[in-house]
Every structure is written in C-alpha cells, then in structure tokens.
Amino acid sequence: MNIKRVKATFLALVVTLMSLGNLVNAAIIDTDEDSFIDTQTGLEWMDFGINNHQSFNEVSSQLGAGGEYEDWRLPSIDEVYTMWHNVAN
C-alpha cells in the first residue's frame, strides 16, 4: 500500500468531515467514547480531534498493544470511500 496515498486519503477524510458540519449527523452517530459510528456500515471511527498535533507516523505507532490507540486500526481505502458516500447521501 502506498503510504502517501493513505496519508492523502486520511487528510481528505478529515477535511471532508470538517467541511460537512451538520450534514454529518444524517449518517453518523456521536458516542461518548470520543468516536462516531457510521450507521450504514456499523463501523466506529475515532474522533479526529483526539490526535490533533500528532503525525500520521506517531498515531500509527500507537495502534498496537499497549499503545495509546490500542484496539483501533486505520481504515482501508474502500472503508473511507464508503463512509464518504454514506455521509454525502
């Protein structure tokens, strides 16, 4: 997988979600766990504000056992596109 493409996709997702504002609530449910759930797929997405000021590499390094973001994973490209589709529709 091309890391530059993953970074670009991740950044595009963040920008898209921030620009959609209130439209996000149509397909997204906020949780009390610093995350939100895509109601169409059932996937739980980390609230991106949690890792502000951290690089992609810093966040990635904390996804494993004992890390700050243990039990989380990065989405696949298809999962990101599916969420964008669900939010837009």
N, CA, C and O atoms as a CHARMM CRD file, in Angstrom:
* protein
*
  356
    1    1 MET  N      0.84100  -1.16500   0.00000 PROA 1      0.00000
    2    1 MET  CA     0.00000   0.00000   0.00000 PROA 1      0.00000
    3    1 MET  C      0.89500   1.23900   0.00000 PROA 1      0.00000
    4    1 MET  O      1.87900   1.30200   0.73600 PROA 1      0.00000
    5    2 ASN  N      0.55600   2.18800  -0.80300 PROA 2      0.00000
    6    2 ASN  CA     1.32600   3.42100  -0.92300 PROA 2      0.00000
    7    2 ASN  C      1.00700   4.32700   0.26500 PROA 2      0.00000
    8    2 ASN  O     -0.12700   4.78100   0.41400 PROA 2      0.00000
    9    3 ILE  N      2.00500   4.59100   1.11100 PROA 3      0.00000
   10    3 ILE  CA     1.80900   5.37200   2.33100 PROA 3      0.00000
   11    3 ILE  C      1.38500   6.80200   2.01100 PROA 3      0.00000
   12    3 ILE  O      0.60600   7.38800   2.76200 PROA 3      0.00000
   13    4 LYS  N      1.87500   7.37100   0.92300 PROA 4      0.00000
   14    4 LYS  CA     1.47600   8.72900   0.54600 PROA 4      0.00000
   15    4 LYS  C     -0.01000   8.77500   0.20100 PROA 4      0.00000
   16    4 LYS  O     -0.70000   9.74000   0.52800 PROA 4      0.00000
   17    5 ARG  N     -0.50000   7.72300  -0.46400 PROA 5      0.00000
   18    5 ARG  CA    -1.92000   7.67400  -0.80900 PROA 5      0.00000
   19    5 ARG  C     -2.77500   7.54000   0.44600 PROA 5      0.00000
   20    5 ARG  O     -3.83200   8.16200   0.55200 PROA 5      0.00000
   21    6 VAL  N     -2.31600   6.73000   1.39400 PROA 6      0.00000
   22    6 VAL  CA    -3.05200   6.56700   2.64900 PROA 6      0.00000
   23    6 VAL  C     -3.09600   7.89700   3.40400 PROA 6      0.00000
   24    6 VAL  O     -4.14500   8.28900   3.91400 PROA 6      0.00000
   25    7 LYS  N     -1.96400   8.58300   3.47400 PROA 7      0.00000
   26    7 LYS  CA    -1.91700   9.87800   4.16400 PROA 7      0.00000
   27    7 LYS  C     -2.83700  10.89000   3.48500 PROA 7      0.00000
   28    7 LYS  O     -3.56000  11.63000   4.15200 PROA 7      0.00000
   29    8 ALA  N     -2.80100  10.91300   2.15700 PROA 8      0.00000
   30    8 ALA  CA    -3.64000  11.85900   1.42000 PROA 8      0.00000
   31    8 ALA  C     -5.11800  11.54200   1.63000 PROA 8      0.00000
   32    8 ALA  O     -5.93200  12.45200   1.78800 PROA 8      0.00000
   33    9 THR  N     -5.46600  10.26900   1.63200 PROA 9      0.00000
   34    9 THR  CA    -6.85300   9.86600   1.84300 PROA 9      0.00000
   35    9 THR  C     -7.30800  10.22000   3.24800 PROA 9      0.00000
   36    9 THR  O     -8.41900  10.71400   3.43900 PROA 9      0.00000
   37   10 PHE  N     -6.45300   9.96900   4.23200 PROA 10     0.00000
   38   10 PHE  CA    -6.76800  10.28700   5.62300 PROA 10     0.00000
   39   10 PHE  C     -6.99600  11.78600   5.78400 PROA 10     0.00000
   40   10 PHE  O     -7.96200  12.20300   6.42300 PROA 10     0.00000
   41   11 LEU  N     -6.12000  12.58900   5.21200 PROA 11     0.00000
   42   11 LEU  CA    -6.25600  14.03900   5.28800 PROA 11     0.00000
   43   11 LEU  C     -7.53100  14.50000   4.59000 PROA 11     0.00000
   44   11 LEU  O     -8.24100  15.36900   5.09800 PROA 11     0.00000
   45   12 ALA  N     -7.81800  13.92700   3.44100 PROA 12     0.00000
   46   12 ALA  CA    -9.03300  14.29800   2.71300 PROA 12     0.00000
   47   12 ALA  C    -10.27900  13.96700   3.52400 PROA 12     0.00000
   48   12 ALA  O    -11.25000  14.72300   3.50500 PROA 12     0.00000
   49   13 LEU  N    -10.26000  12.85100   4.23000 PROA 13     0.00000
   50   13 LEU  CA   -11.38600  12.47200   5.08500 PROA 13     0.00000
   51   13 LEU  C    -11.59300  13.50900   6.18400 PROA 13     0.00000
   52   13 LEU  O    -12.72100  13.93600   6.43400 PROA 13     0.00000
   53   14 VAL  N    -10.52800  13.90600   6.82600 PROA 14     0.00000
   54   14 VAL  CA   -10.62000  14.89300   7.89800 PROA 14     0.00000
   55   14 VAL  C    -11.19000  16.20200   7.36500 PROA 14     0.00000
   56   14 VAL  O    -12.09100  16.78500   7.96800 PROA 14     0.00000
   57   15 VAL  N    -10.66900  16.65400   6.24900 PROA 15     0.00000
   58   15 VAL  CA   -11.13200  17.91600   5.66300 PROA 15     0.00000
   59   15 VAL  C    -12.59700  17.80900   5.26300 PROA 15     0.00000
   60   15 VAL  O    -13.37300  18.73800   5.48700 PROA 15     0.00000
   61   16 THR  N    -12.97500  16.69200   4.67700 PROA 16     0.00000
   62   16 THR  CA   -14.35800  16.49900   4.25800 PROA 16     0.00000
   63   16 THR  C    -15.29800  16.52100   5.44800 PROA 16     0.00000
   64   16 THR  O    -16.32700  17.19500   5.41600 PROA 16     0.00000
   65   17 LEU  N    -14.95300  15.79300   6.49200 PROA 17     0.00000
   66   17 LEU  CA   -15.81600  15.75400   7.67400 PROA 17     0.00000
   67   17 LEU  C    -15.95300  17.12200   8.32100 PROA 17     0.00000
   68   17 LEU  O    -17.03800  17.50400   8.76200 PROA 17     0.00000
   69   18 MET  N    -14.85900  17.85100   8.37600 PROA 18     0.00000
   70   18 MET  CA   -14.90400  19.17700   8.97900 PROA 18     0.00000
   71   18 MET  C    -15.74300  20.13200   8.13600 PROA 18     0.00000
   72   18 MET  O    -16.42800  20.99500   8.68500 PROA 18     0.00000
   73   19 SER  N    -15.70000  19.99200   6.82300 PROA 19     0.00000
   74   19 SER  CA   -16.43400  20.90500   5.95100 PROA 19     0.00000
   75   19 SER  C    -17.91800  20.57300   5.87900 PROA 19     0.00000
   76   19 SER  O    -18.72200  21.43500   5.52500 PROA 19     0.00000
   77   20 LEU  N    -18.29600  19.34600   6.20500 PROA 20     0.00000
   78   20 LEU  CA   -19.70100  18.96500   6.11700 PROA 20     0.00000
   79   20 LEU  C    -20.52700  19.48200   7.28900 PROA 20     0.00000
   80   20 LEU  O    -21.74500  19.62500   7.18100 PROA 20     0.00000
   81   21 GLY  N    -19.87300  19.75900   8.39600 PROA 21     0.00000
   82   21 GLY  CA   -20.56800  20.32600   9.54700 PROA 21     0.00000
   83   21 GLY  C    -21.76500  19.50100   9.97900 PROA 21     0.00000
   84   21 GLY  O    -21.62100  18.32800  10.32200 PROA 21     0.00000
   85   22 ASN  N    -22.94300  20.10400   9.96500 PROA 22     0.00000
   86   22 ASN  CA   -24.15900  19.45300  10.45000 PROA 22     0.00000
   87   22 ASN  C    -24.64300  18.31800   9.56700 PROA 22     0.00000
   88   22 ASN  O    -25.42000  17.48600  10.03300 PROA 22     0.00000
   89   23 LEU  N    -24.22200  18.24700   8.32200 PROA 23     0.00000
   90   23 LEU  CA   -24.66100  17.16900   7.44700 PROA 23     0.00000
   91   23 LEU  C    -24.18300  15.81400   7.93100 PROA 23     0.00000
   92   23 LEU  O    -24.80600  14.79500   7.63200 PROA 23     0.00000
   93   24 VAL  N    -23.09400  15.78700   8.66900 PROA 24     0.00000
   94   24 VAL  CA   -22.53600  14.53700   9.15600 PROA 24     0.00000
   95   24 VAL  C    -23.53300  13.77900  10.01700 PROA 24     0.00000
   96   24 VAL  O    -23.53400  12.54800   9.99900 PROA 24     0.00000
   97   25 ASN  N    -24.37500  14.46500  10.76500 PROA 25     0.00000
   98   25 ASN  CA   -25.30500  13.81800  11.67200 PROA 25     0.00000
   99   25 ASN  C    -26.33400  12.94200  10.96800 PROA 25     0.00000
  100   25 ASN  O    -26.95400  12.09800  11.61500 PROA 25     0.00000
  101   26 ALA  N    -26.53300  13.11400   9.67300 PROA 26     0.00000
  102   26 ALA  CA   -27.51500  12.31800   8.95600 PROA 26     0.00000
  103   26 ALA  C    -27.11500  10.85300   8.88600 PROA 26     0.00000
  104   26 ALA  O    -27.98400   9.98100   8.89800 PROA 26     0.00000
  105   27 ALA  N    -25.81300  10.55700   8.81300 PROA 27     0.00000
  106   27 ALA  CA   -25.36100   9.17800   8.69300 PROA 27     0.00000
  107   27 ALA  C    -24.39200   8.79300   9.79900 PROA 27     0.00000
  108   27 ALA  O    -23.83900   7.69300   9.78600 PROA 27     0.00000
  109   28 ILE  N    -24.18400   9.68100  10.74300 PROA 28     0.00000
  110   28 ILE  CA   -23.19000   9.46600  11.78700 PROA 28     0.00000
  111   28 ILE  C    -23.83400   9.67300  13.15400 PROA 28     0.00000
  112   28 ILE  O    -24.63100  10.59200  13.34300 PROA 28     0.00000
  113   29 ILE  N    -23.48200   8.81000  14.09900 PROA 29     0.00000
  114   29 ILE  CA   -23.94400   8.96100  15.47200 PROA 29     0.00000
  115   29 ILE  C    -22.73000   9.20900  16.34700 PROA 29     0.00000
  116   29 ILE  O    -21.79200   8.41300  16.34700 PROA 29     0.00000
  117   30 ASP  N    -22.73900  10.31400  17.09900 PROA 30     0.00000
  118   30 ASP  CA   -21.67100  10.59100  18.05700 PROA 30     0.00000
  119   30 ASP  C    -21.81900   9.65500  19.25100 PROA 30     0.00000
  120   30 ASP  O    -22.93600   9.33100  19.65600 PROA 30     0.00000
  121   31 THR  N    -20.69900   9.22400  19.80900 PROA 31     0.00000
  122   31 THR  CA   -20.72000   8.39100  21.00500 PROA 31     0.00000
  123   31 THR  C    -20.09100   9.15200  22.16000 PROA 31     0.00000
  124   31 THR  O    -19.56500  10.24800  21.97100 PROA 31     0.00000
  125   32 ASP  N    -20.14200   8.59000  23.32700 PROA 32     0.00000
  126   32 ASP  CA   -19.47700   9.18100  24.49300 PROA 32     0.00000
  127   32 ASP  C    -18.04400   8.67900  24.62400 PROA 32     0.00000
  128   32 ASP  O    -17.38700   8.93200  25.63400 PROA 32     0.00000
  129   33 GLU  N    -17.56600   7.97800  23.62200 PROA 33     0.00000
  130   33 GLU  CA   -16.24200   7.34600  23.66800 PROA 33     0.00000
  131   33 GLU  C    -15.24400   8.01900  22.73400 PROA 33     0.00000
  132   33 GLU  O    -14.30700   7.36900  22.26900 PROA 33     0.00000
  133   34 ASP  N    -15.42400   9.32100  22.44800 PROA 34     0.00000
  134   34 ASP  CA   -14.54600  10.04000  21.52000 PROA 34     0.00000
  135   34 ASP  C    -14.49600   9.37300  20.15900 PROA 34     0.00000
  136   34 ASP  O    -13.43200   9.22000  19.56100 PROA 34     0.00000
  137   35 SER  N    -15.67200   8.97600  19.68100 PROA 35     0.00000
  138   35 SER  CA   -15.76800   8.33000  18.38600 PROA 35     0.00000
  139   35 SER  C    -17.14600   8.60100  17.79600 PROA 35     0.00000
  140   35 SER  O    -18.00000   9.20600  18.44400 PROA 35     0.00000
  141   36 PHE  N    -17.35500   8.15300  16.57200 PROA 36     0.00000
  142   36 PHE  CA   -18.67200   8.21900  15.96100 PROA 36     0.00000
  143   36 PHE  C    -18.88400   6.95400  15.14600 PROA 36     0.00000
  144   36 PHE  O    -17.92600   6.29800  14.73700 PROA 36     0.00000
  145   37 ILE  N    -20.14100   6.61800  14.91500 PROA 37     0.00000
  146   37 ILE  CA   -20.48900   5.37400  14.22700 PROA 37     0.00000
  147   37 ILE  C    -21.19200   5.70600  12.92200 PROA 37     0.00000
  148   37 ILE  O    -22.14600   6.48300  12.90100 PROA 37     0.00000
  149   38 ASP  N    -20.71800   5.11600  11.84000 PROA 38     0.00000
  150   38 ASP  CA   -21.37700   5.19400  10.54200 PROA 38     0.00000
  151   38 ASP  C    -22.57600   4.25100  10.62100 PROA 38     0.00000
  152   38 ASP  O    -22.40200   3.03800  10.73900 PROA 38     0.00000
  153   39 THR  N    -23.77900   4.79500  10.55700 PROA 39     0.00000
  154   39 THR  CA   -24.97900   3.97300  10.73000 PROA 39     0.00000
  155   39 THR  C    -25.20500   2.99600   9.58300 PROA 39     0.00000
  156   39 THR  O    -25.91800   2.00700   9.74900 PROA 39     0.00000
  157   40 GLN  N    -24.61500   3.25500   8.43600 PROA 40     0.00000
  158   40 GLN  CA   -24.79400   2.35700   7.29600 PROA 40     0.00000
  159   40 GLN  C    -23.91900   1.11300   7.38600 PROA 40     0.00000
  160   40 GLN  O    -24.35900   0.02000   7.02800 PROA 40     0.00000
  161   41 THR  N    -22.67600   1.26800   7.86400 PROA 41     0.00000
  162   41 THR  CA   -21.74600   0.13100   7.91400 PROA 41     0.00000
  163   41 THR  C    -21.57300  -0.42100   9.32100 PROA 41     0.00000
  164   41 THR  O    -21.13400  -1.55800   9.49500 PROA 41     0.00000
  165   42 GLY  N    -21.91600   0.38000  10.32500 PROA 42     0.00000
  166   42 GLY  CA   -21.69700  -0.02800  11.70700 PROA 42     0.00000
  167   42 GLY  C    -20.26100   0.16900  12.16400 PROA 42     0.00000
  168   42 GLY  O    -19.92000  -0.19700  13.28900 PROA 42     0.00000
  169   43 LEU  N    -19.40600   0.74100  11.31100 PROA 43     0.00000
  170   43 LEU  CA   -18.01400   0.98200  11.69400 PROA 43     0.00000
  171   43 LEU  C    -17.92700   2.14100  12.67000 PROA 43     0.00000
  172   43 LEU  O    -18.61500   3.15000  12.51200 PROA 43     0.00000
  173   44 GLU  N    -17.08300   1.99500  13.67600 PROA 44     0.00000
  174   44 GLU  CA   -16.83800   3.06300  14.63500 PROA 44     0.00000
  175   44 GLU  C    -15.55100   3.77400  14.24400 PROA 44     0.00000
  176   44 GLU  O    -14.51400   3.13600  14.06500 PROA 44     0.00000
  177   45 TRP  N    -15.61800   5.09000  14.11400 PROA 45     0.00000
  178   45 TRP  CA   -14.49300   5.90700  13.68500 PROA 45     0.00000
  179   45 TRP  C    -14.02200   6.76300  14.84500 PROA 45     0.00000
  180   45 TRP  O    -14.83200   7.35800  15.55600 PROA 45     0.00000
  181   46 MET  N    -12.70300   6.82400  15.03800 PROA 46     0.00000
  182   46 MET  CA   -12.11800   7.65900  16.08500 PROA 46     0.00000
  183   46 MET  C    -12.37400   9.12400  15.77500 PROA 46     0.00000
  184   46 MET  O    -12.25700   9.55000  14.62600 PROA 46     0.00000
  185   47 ASP  N    -12.72100   9.89000  16.79000 PROA 47     0.00000
  186   47 ASP  CA   -12.86500  11.33000  16.64700 PROA 47     0.00000
  187   47 ASP  C    -11.48200  11.89800  16.34800 PROA 47     0.00000
  188   47 ASP  O    -10.55200  11.71600  17.13400 PROA 47     0.00000
  189   48 PHE  N    -11.34300  12.58200  15.22000 PROA 48     0.00000
  190   48 PHE  CA   -10.02400  13.01100  14.78100 PROA 48     0.00000
  191   48 PHE  C     -9.40700  14.07400  15.67100 PROA 48     0.00000
  192   48 PHE  O     -8.19600  14.29000  15.61300 PROA 48     0.00000
  193   49 GLY  N    -10.19900  14.73900  16.48700 PROA 49     0.00000
  194   49 GLY  CA    -9.65200  15.72300  17.39700 PROA 49     0.00000
  195   49 GLY  C     -8.78000  15.12400  18.47800 PROA 49     0.00000
  196   49 GLY  O     -7.96400  15.82500  19.07500 PROA 49     0.00000
  197   50 ILE  N     -8.93900  13.84200  18.73700 PROA 50     0.00000
  198   50 ILE  CA    -8.17100  13.17200  19.78200 PROA 50     0.00000
  199   50 ILE  C     -6.67800  13.23400  19.49400 PROA 50     0.00000
  200   50 ILE  O     -5.87200  13.41700  20.40700 PROA 50     0.00000
  201   51 ASN  N     -6.31800  13.08500  18.25100 PROA 51     0.00000
  202   51 ASN  CA    -4.90000  13.01000  17.91500 PROA 51     0.00000
  203   51 ASN  C     -4.38800  14.26000  17.17800 PROA 51     0.00000
  204   51 ASN  O     -3.44200  14.18600  16.39400 PROA 51     0.00000
  205   52 ASN  N     -5.02300  15.39400  17.44400 PROA 52     0.00000
  206   52 ASN  CA    -4.52300  16.64700  16.86800 PROA 52     0.00000
  207   52 ASN  C     -3.05800  16.85300  17.24800 PROA 52     0.00000
  208   52 ASN  O     -2.63400  16.49100  18.34500 PROA 52     0.00000
  209   53 HSD  N     -2.30400  17.43000  16.34400 PROA 53     0.00000
  210   53 HSD  CA    -0.89200  17.75900  16.53700 PROA 53     0.00000
  211   53 HSD  C     -0.00500  16.51700  16.59800 PROA 53     0.00000
  212   53 HSD  O      1.14500  16.60500  17.02700 PROA 53     0.00000
  213   54 GLN  N     -0.51600  15.37500  16.17900 PROA 54     0.00000
  214   54 GLN  CA     0.30000  14.16900  16.07600 PROA 54     0.00000
  215   54 GLN  C      0.42200  13.81700  14.60100 PROA 54     0.00000
  216   54 GLN  O     -0.53300  13.96500  13.83900 PROA 54     0.00000
  217   55 SER  N      1.58500  13.35800  14.20700 PROA 55     0.00000
  218   55 SER  CA     1.79300  12.97900  12.81500 PROA 55     0.00000
  219   55 SER  C      1.14000  11.62600  12.53800 PROA 55     0.00000
  220   55 SER  O      0.78200  10.88600  13.45400 PROA 55     0.00000
  221   56 PHE  N      1.00000  11.33400  11.27200 PROA 56     0.00000
  222   56 PHE  CA     0.47900  10.03500  10.84900 PROA 56     0.00000
  223   56 PHE  C      1.31500   8.92100  11.46900 PROA 56     0.00000
  224   56 PHE  O      0.77100   7.93900  11.97400 PROA 56     0.00000
  225   57 ASN  N      2.64400   9.07400  11.43200 PROA 57     0.00000
  226   57 ASN  CA     3.53400   8.04600  11.98500 PROA 57     0.00000
  227   57 ASN  C      3.38000   7.90000  13.49400 PROA 57     0.00000
  228   57 ASN  O      3.42900   6.78600  14.01800 PROA 57     0.00000
  229   58 GLU  N      3.19300   9.01500  14.19600 PROA 58     0.00000
  230   58 GLU  CA     3.00400   8.94500  15.65100 PROA 58     0.00000
  231   58 GLU  C      1.72800   8.18300  15.99500 PROA 58     0.00000
  232   58 GLU  O      1.72800   7.33100  16.88300 PROA 58     0.00000
  233   59 VAL  N      0.65300   8.48900  15.29700 PROA 59     0.00000
  234   59 VAL  CA    -0.61300   7.79000  15.54400 PROA 59     0.00000
  235   59 VAL  C     -0.47400   6.30400  15.18100 PROA 59     0.00000
  236   59 VAL  O     -0.88300   5.43300  15.94900 PROA 59     0.00000
  237   60 SER  N      0.09700   6.02800  14.02100 PROA 60     0.00000
  238   60 SER  CA     0.26500   4.63200  13.58400 PROA 60     0.00000
  239   60 SER  C      1.06800   3.81400  14.58300 PROA 60     0.00000
  240   60 SER  O      0.76800   2.64400  14.81800 PROA 60     0.00000
  241   61 SER  N      2.08800   4.42600  15.17000 PROA 61     0.00000
  242   61 SER  CA     2.93900   3.70100  16.11700 PROA 61     0.00000
  243   61 SER  C      2.22000   3.39800  17.42700 PROA 61     0.00000
  244   61 SER  O      2.67300   2.55300  18.19900 PROA 61     0.00000
  245   62 GLN  N      1.11100   4.07400  17.68200 PROA 62     0.00000
  246   62 GLN  CA     0.36800   3.88300  18.93300 PROA 62     0.00000
  247   62 GLN  C     -0.85100   2.97000  18.77300 PROA 62     0.00000
  248   62 GLN  O     -1.65400   2.85300  19.69900 PROA 62     0.00000
  249   63 LEU  N     -1.00200   2.32400  17.61400 PROA 63     0.00000
  250   63 LEU  CA    -2.15400   1.45400  17.36600 PROA 63     0.00000
  251   63 LEU  C     -1.98500   0.05800  17.94800 PROA 63     0.00000
  252   63 LEU  O     -2.97600  -0.65000  18.12900 PROA 63     0.00000
  253   64 GLY  N     -0.77500  -0.35100  18.24000 PROA 64     0.00000
  254   64 GLY  CA    -0.50500  -1.70000  18.71900 PROA 64     0.00000
  255   64 GLY  C     -0.78900  -1.89500  20.19100 PROA 64     0.00000
  256   64 GLY  O     -1.20300  -0.97200  20.89300 PROA 64     0.00000
  257   65 ALA  N     -0.55800  -3.11900  20.64700 PROA 65     0.00000
  258   65 ALA  CA    -0.77300  -3.47100  22.05400 PROA 65     0.00000
  259   65 ALA  C      0.01400  -2.54800  22.97100 PROA 65     0.00000
  260   65 ALA  O      1.21100  -2.33900  22.77400 PROA 65     0.00000
  261   66 GLY  N     -0.65600  -2.00200  23.96600 PROA 66     0.00000
  262   66 GLY  CA    -0.02700  -1.09600  24.92000 PROA 66     0.00000
  263   66 GLY  C      0.05600   0.34200  24.45500 PROA 66     0.00000
  264   66 GLY  O      0.45900   1.21600  25.22200 PROA 66     0.00000
  265   67 GLY  N     -0.31700   0.60500  23.21000 PROA 67     0.00000
  266   67 GLY  CA    -0.27300   1.96200  22.67500 PROA 67     0.00000
  267   67 GLY  C     -1.48000   2.77400  23.10400 PROA 67     0.00000
  268   67 GLY  O     -2.47200   2.23600  23.59600 PROA 67     0.00000
  269   68 GLU  N     -1.37700   4.06600  22.90900 PROA 68     0.00000
  270   68 GLU  CA    -2.46000   4.97900  23.28500 PROA 68     0.00000
  271   68 GLU  C     -3.75400   4.67200  22.52900 PROA 68     0.00000
  272   68 GLU  O     -4.84700   4.89700  23.05000 PROA 68     0.00000
  273   69 TYR  N     -3.63200   4.15900  21.30500 PROA 69     0.00000
  274   69 TYR  CA    -4.80300   3.86500  20.47900 PROA 69     0.00000
  275   69 TYR  C     -4.97600   2.36000  20.25700 PROA 69     0.00000
  276   69 TYR  O     -5.43600   1.92500  19.20200 PROA 69     0.00000
  277   70 GLU  N     -4.60600   1.58800  21.25300 PROA 70     0.00000
  278   70 GLU  CA    -4.76000   0.13000  21.19200 PROA 70     0.00000
  279   70 GLU  C     -6.20500  -0.21400  20.85600 PROA 70     0.00000
  280   70 GLU  O     -7.12800   0.45500  21.32100 PROA 70     0.00000
  281   71 ASP  N     -6.40100  -1.23200  20.06700 PROA 71     0.00000
  282   71 ASP  CA    -7.70200  -1.72500  19.60800 PROA 71     0.00000
  283   71 ASP  C     -8.29300  -0.88900  18.47500 PROA 71     0.00000
  284   71 ASP  O     -9.39200  -1.19700  18.01200 PROA 71     0.00000
  285   72 TRP  N     -7.61500   0.14300  18.01800 PROA 72     0.00000
  286   72 TRP  CA    -8.03000   0.89200  16.84100 PROA 72     0.00000
  287   72 TRP  C     -7.16900   0.45000  15.66900 PROA 72     0.00000
  288   72 TRP  O     -6.11100  -0.14600  15.86700 PROA 72     0.00000
  289   73 ARG  N     -7.61000   0.73300  14.46000 PROA 73     0.00000
  290   73 ARG  CA    -6.83900   0.44600  13.25600 PROA 73     0.00000
  291   73 ARG  C     -7.12800   1.52400  12.23300 PROA 73     0.00000
  292   73 ARG  O     -8.11100   2.25700  12.34500 PROA 73     0.00000
  293   74 LEU  N     -6.27200   1.61400  11.24500 PROA 74     0.00000
  294   74 LEU  CA    -6.51000   2.55100  10.15600 PROA 74     0.00000
  295   74 LEU  C     -7.53700   1.94600   9.20800 PROA 74     0.00000
  296   74 LEU  O     -7.54800   0.73000   9.01500 PROA 74     0.00000
  297   75 PRO  N     -8.39800   2.76300   8.61300 PROA 75     0.00000
  298   75 PRO  CA    -9.39200   2.22600   7.67800 PROA 75     0.00000
  299   75 PRO  C     -8.75300   1.88400   6.34600 PROA 75     0.00000
  300   75 PRO  O     -7.71100   2.42300   5.97200 PROA 75     0.00000
  301   76 SER  N     -9.40300   0.97600   5.64500 PROA 76     0.00000
  302   76 SER  CA    -8.97800   0.69500   4.26900 PROA 76     0.00000
  303   76 SER  C     -9.46700   1.84100   3.38700 PROA 76     0.00000
  304   76 SER  O    -10.33400   2.61900   3.78700 PROA 76     0.00000
  305   77 ILE  N     -8.91600   1.93300   2.21300 PROA 77     0.00000
  306   77 ILE  CA    -9.34500   2.96000   1.25200 PROA 77     0.00000
  307   77 ILE  C    -10.83300   2.78500   0.95400 PROA 77     0.00000
  308   77 ILE  O    -11.57400   3.76600   0.89500 PROA 77     0.00000
  309   78 ASP  N    -11.26900   1.54700   0.76800 PROA 78     0.00000
  310   78 ASP  CA   -12.67900   1.28200   0.47200 PROA 78     0.00000
  311   78 ASP  C    -13.58300   1.71900   1.62600 PROA 78     0.00000
  312   78 ASP  O    -14.66800   2.24900   1.38900 PROA 78     0.00000
  313   79 GLU  N    -13.15100   1.50300   2.87300 PROA 79     0.00000
  314   79 GLU  CA   -13.95100   1.92600   4.01900 PROA 79     0.00000
  315   79 GLU  C    -14.09200   3.44500   4.06500 PROA 79     0.00000
  316   79 GLU  O    -15.16300   3.96000   4.38600 PROA 79     0.00000
  317   80 VAL  N    -13.02400   4.15700   3.74800 PROA 80     0.00000
  318   80 VAL  CA   -13.07800   5.62100   3.72700 PROA 80     0.00000
  319   80 VAL  C    -14.04500   6.09300   2.65100 PROA 80     0.00000
  320   80 VAL  O    -14.89100   6.94800   2.91200 PROA 80     0.00000
  321   81 TYR  N    -13.92900   5.54500   1.44300 PROA 81     0.00000
  322   81 TYR  CA   -14.82300   5.95100   0.36300 PROA 81     0.00000
  323   81 TYR  C    -16.28000   5.61000   0.68600 PROA 81     0.00000
  324   81 TYR  O    -17.18400   6.38200   0.36500 PROA 81     0.00000
  325   82 THR  N    -16.50600   4.46800   1.31200 PROA 82     0.00000
  326   82 THR  CA   -17.86800   4.08300   1.69100 PROA 82     0.00000
  327   82 THR  C    -18.43900   5.05800   2.70200 PROA 82     0.00000
  328   82 THR  O    -19.60000   5.45000   2.59000 PROA 82     0.00000
  329   83 MET  N    -17.64500   5.45900   3.68800 PROA 83     0.00000
  330   83 MET  CA   -18.14600   6.41100   4.66200 PROA 83     0.00000
  331   83 MET  C    -18.45300   7.75200   4.00100 PROA 83     0.00000
  332   83 MET  O    -19.49000   8.35500   4.27800 PROA 83     0.00000
  333   84 TRP  N    -17.55800   8.22400   3.12600 PROA 84     0.00000
  334   84 TRP  CA   -17.82000   9.47300   2.41900 PROA 84     0.00000
  335   84 TRP  C    -19.15000   9.37900   1.66200 PROA 84     0.00000
  336   84 TRP  O    -19.96000  10.30500   1.69200 PROA 84     0.00000
  337   85 HSD  N    -19.35700   8.26300   0.99500 PROA 85     0.00000
  338   85 HSD  CA   -20.59500   8.05300   0.23800 PROA 85     0.00000
  339   85 HSD  C    -21.79800   8.10100   1.18500 PROA 85     0.00000
  340   85 HSD  O    -22.79900   8.75400   0.89000 PROA 85     0.00000
  341   86 ASN  N    -21.69600   7.41500   2.30800 PROA 86     0.00000
  342   86 ASN  CA   -22.81800   7.37600   3.25000 PROA 86     0.00000
  343   86 ASN  C    -23.11700   8.74600   3.84700 PROA 86     0.00000
  344   86 ASN  O    -24.28000   9.09800   4.04500 PROA 86     0.00000
  345   87 VAL  N    -22.08500   9.51000   4.13100 PROA 87     0.00000
  346   87 VAL  CA   -22.29100  10.85000   4.68300 PROA 87     0.00000
  347   87 VAL  C    -22.90800  11.77100   3.64000 PROA 87     0.00000
  348   87 VAL  O    -23.80000  12.55800   3.95600 PROA 87     0.00000
  349   88 ALA  N    -22.44400  11.67700   2.41200 PROA 88     0.00000
  350   88 ALA  CA   -22.93400  12.55700   1.34600 PROA 88     0.00000
  351   88 ALA  C    -24.36600  12.24700   0.94700 PROA 88     0.00000
  352   88 ALA  O    -25.09900  13.12900   0.49800 PROA 88     0.00000
  353   89 ASN  N    -24.76100  10.99700   1.11100 PROA 89     0.00000
  354   89 ASN  CA   -26.11100  10.60100   0.69900 PROA 89     0.00000
  355   89 ASN  C    -27.03400  10.51800   1.87900 PROA 89     0.00000
  356   89 ASN  O    -28.21200  10.19800   1.72100 PROA 89     0.00000
